[in-house]
Amino acid sequence: LQSLTDDPRMNTTTVFPGGLVTPDLIARLSKLTGVDADAVDKAVKILVALAVASMARKTATPAGAADAMEALPEEKEPGLVKSLLAALKGEVPGELPADKMQAIYGGGANAMMSFLGKKLGFPLGPLATLFTPLLDEQLAITVKDRKLDAAGFAGMFREANDAFLKEPANAEAAALVREAFATGDQA
């Protein structure tokens, strides 16, 4: 399997450097969701493209960029097992998976996941619930490592989204992202 960040046509290394999506991660997500690894790889690529496009939309204004930066986690998120154990003890997390989905993908996130799941041939919600916190955490790391302010944060998404849309090989994924946004906007 080719890693998302190894695929120059996806051009997401601007936002997610260092191999966020690796063959090992795809294999683990495949095992956890019971979905074929090739289908998971394609879905993750679509989720990253959707996240970048959504964040480009959100950060288009200075206020939106500042709000998006404030929503980033300040510390590393606990792993899935630790989160489940905390839930069994009755501890309530500060942010639920649905909150993270809204923060990354925007309003109508559930409708977008439903639409994309139908297009991809499997329910996307469980995969998105597992993958989205990784995106959120990687964004926080990137902001910290690059010492980005709100304008730099917005520029990073704008550049990555523009480069993604300009690449002819991304036409199918770009069309899915546009359709997903239309679905989310109607929700």
C-alpha positions in Angstrom: 0.0 0.0 0.0 1.2 3.4 -0.8 1.2 5.9 2.0 -0.8 9.0 1.6 2.0 11.3 2.4 4.2 9.3 -0.1 1.8 10.1 -2.9 3.0 13.4 -4.5 -0.4 13.8 -6.2 -2.2 14.1 -2.9 0.2 16.8 -1.9 -0.8 16.7 1.8 2.7 16.8 3.2 2.3 20.5 3.5 -0.2 19.9 6.2 0.6 16.4 7.5 4.3 15.9 7.3 6.2 12.9 8.5 4.1 10.1 7.3 0.8 10.5 9.2 -0.8 7.8 7.1 1.5 4.8 6.8 0.8 1.3 5.6 0.9 0.2 9.3 -1.8 2.7 10.2 -3.9 1.6 7.3 -3.5 -2.1 8.4 -4.5 -1.2 12.0 -7.5 0.8 10.9 -8.5 -2.0 8.5 -8.3 -4.6 11.4 -10.2 -2.4 13.8 -13.0 -1.6 11.3 -13.1 -5.0 9.5 -12.8 -3.1 6.1 -10.4 -4.2 3.4 -7.1 -2.3 3.6 -7.3 -1.0 0.1 -10.8 0.5 0.8 -9.5 2.0 4.1 -6.5 3.5 2.2 -8.9 5.1 -0.3 -11.2 6.3 2.4 -8.4 7.8 4.5 -7.2 9.7 1.4 -10.7 11.1 1.0 -10.9 12.0 4.7 -7.6 13.9 4.5 -8.7 15.8 1.4 -12.0 16.6 3.1 -10.3 17.8 6.2 -7.9 20.0 4.3 -10.7 21.5 2.2 -12.9 22.0 5.3 -10.1 23.7 7.2 -9.4 25.9 4.2 -13.0 27.0 4.2 -13.0 27.5 8.0 -9.8 29.5 8.1 -10.7 31.7 5.1 -11.3 34.6 7.6 -9.0 35.7 10.4 -11.7 35.0 13.0 -12.3 31.5 11.5 -8.6 30.8 11.5 -8.3 31.9 15.2 -11.3 29.7 16.2 -9.9 26.7 14.3 -6.6 27.0 16.1 -8.3 27.4 19.5 -10.1 24.1 18.8 -6.8 22.1 18.5 -5.9 19.8 21.3 -3.3 21.3 23.7 -1.9 17.9 24.7 -1.6 14.5 23.2 -4.9 12.6 23.2 -5.2 9.4 25.1 -5.2 6.2 23.1 -8.4 4.3 22.3 -8.0 1.7 25.0 -7.2 4.4 27.7 -10.3 6.3 26.5 -12.5 3.2 26.8 -11.2 2.4 30.3 -11.9 5.9 31.4 -15.4 5.6 30.0 -16.0 2.4 31.9 -14.9 4.2 35.1 -17.6 6.8 34.4 -15.2 9.5 33.4 -16.6 11.8 30.7 -14.2 13.1 28.1 -14.0 16.8 27.5 -14.6 16.3 23.8 -16.6 13.6 22.2 -15.8 12.0 18.8 -18.7 13.9 17.2 -17.2 17.2 18.5 -13.9 16.3 16.8 -15.7 15.4 13.6 -17.4 18.8 13.6 -14.2 20.6 14.4 -12.3 19.0 11.5 -14.9 18.5 8.8 -17.4 21.2 9.7 -21.1 21.3 10.0 -23.0 18.4 8.5 -20.1 16.0 9.2 -22.4 13.1 9.9 -24.3 13.7 6.6 -20.9 13.9 4.8 -19.7 10.6 6.3 -23.0 8.9 5.3 -22.8 10.2 1.8 -19.1 9.2 1.4 -19.8 5.8 3.0 -22.4 5.2 0.3 -20.0 6.2 -2.4 -17.2 4.1 -1.0 -19.3 1.0 -0.3 -19.0 0.8 3.5 -20.1 2.8 6.6 -17.4 5.5 7.0 -18.4 6.7 10.4 -16.4 4.2 12.5 -13.3 4.8 10.4 -13.7 8.5 10.6 -14.2 8.3 14.4 -10.9 6.4 14.7 -8.9 8.5 12.3 -10.1 12.1 13.0 -8.4 12.4 16.4 -5.1 11.5 14.7 -5.7 14.3 12.2 -6.5 16.7 15.0 -3.5 15.8 17.0 -1.2 16.0 13.9 -2.5 19.5 13.2 -1.7 20.6 16.7 1.8 19.2 16.4 2.3 20.9 13.0 1.1 24.3 14.4 3.5 24.0 17.4 6.5 22.7 15.4 6.1 25.4 12.7 5.2 28.1 15.3 2.2 29.1 13.1 0.0 32.0 13.9 -3.6 32.1 12.6 -2.6 33.6 9.3 0.1 30.9 8.8 -2.4 28.2 9.8 -4.9 29.5 7.2 -2.2 29.8 4.5 -1.1 26.2 5.1 -4.6 24.9 4.3 -5.2 27.2 1.4 -1.9 26.2 -0.3 -2.5 22.4 0.3 -6.1 22.6 -0.9 -5.1 24.6 -4.0 -2.3 22.2 -4.9 -4.6 19.2 -4.4 -7.3 20.7 -6.6 -4.8 21.6 -9.4 -3.6 18.0 -9.7 -5.6 16.2 -12.4 -5.0 12.8 -10.7 -7.2 14.1 -7.8 -10.2 14.9 -9.9 -12.3 12.0 -8.6 -11.4 12.7 -4.9 -12.1 16.4 -5.5 -15.5 15.7 -6.9 -16.3 13.5 -3.9 -15.2 16.2 -1.5 -17.4 18.8 -3.4 -20.4 16.5 -3.3 -19.8 15.7 0.4 -19.7 19.5 1.2 -23.0 20.0 -0.7 -24.6 17.2 1.3 -23.2 18.6 4.6 -24.4 22.1 3.7 -27.9 20.8 3.2 -27.9 18.9 6.5 
